[in-house]
Amino acid sequence: MLSRHGIRYPGRKDIVNGQSVISELRRREVSSAVVHRLQSVLESFPLSEAALLAEPGAREQWDLGHRTAHR
């Protein structure tokens, strides 16, 4: 059987790199609306949850186990 780990939050490195990209966009004076939108997306992934299994990933794993058990 081939299995996957399920949907996870971005890793710590990805979150930190995203913050660097946002800083660079601000420095280059990219539209504040674009920067704000990207910032809001990035803020939805706190460092405390980096690489943790997301709720949809947990459901995926449960469904996979359930389907496998029925086979």
Helices and strands as residue ranges (DSSP letters): H 12-27, H 32-43, G 47-49, H 55-70
